[in-house]
Amino acid sequence: MTVEDPGELGIGDVASRTGLSVHALRFYEREELLLSPVRRTSSGRRVYQEADVEWLRICTRLRASGMPLAKLRAFTALVRRGPGNEGERLALLREHEERVRAQMAELQDCLDLISWKAGIYEQHVSRGTARGIWDPASPEHRGPWDVGSADRGWDEEGSGVRATAGVHRSEPGRDHRAGS
């Protein structure tokens, strides 16, 4: 694109700077997810500003964190309206933040399980045996989710894969191992 103003950016430039495809940029425009209408040249080419790039970076992070399009559209509309609705914007962001923290806590639980299970496999590989590796009744298969397992720890054989007593599930964002 021939740029008349050095602050103007073509759609390809914006795509490369934001990581969005040209198709996605057109979608954002069509869904009114930009703060202002995209200006067009006399030949019909889209012209973006640096502020559009910054806004799109915010939008892509909100989408990547799971914000639904409807919420992103509502947030964009609030920002577009200007001052006077900051409380509504804050409420929308805090609601999303809470949802993301809950997702992170769930992912931490999943990671804890994966780490625990990998520790069991490491024990078996180091012993050179797969005996009992598939036996869910075996004590070593009791994980941090089992009642009383936090008192026992994950590993009675001292391989270093242990949980500290007290698994906390109700506090998003908190390390699930007490004392950490």
ZIZI-V930416 format. One record per run of one state. SS is the DSSP state (~ for helix, > for strand, _ for the rest). FROM is the first residue (numbers start at 1). LEN is the number of residues. Records with the same first field share a line. If there is no record, write none. Layout:
SS: FROM-LEN ; FROM-LEN
This chain:
_: 1-8 ; 10-1 ; 19-3 ; 31-8 ; 41-5 ; 49-1 ; 65-4 ; 82-4 ; 128-11 ; 142-7 ; 153-14 ; 168-9 ; 178-3
>: 9-1 ; 39-2 ; 46-3 ; 167-1 ; 177-1
~: 11-8 ; 22-9 ; 50-15 ; 69-13 ; 86-42 ; 139-3 ; 149-4
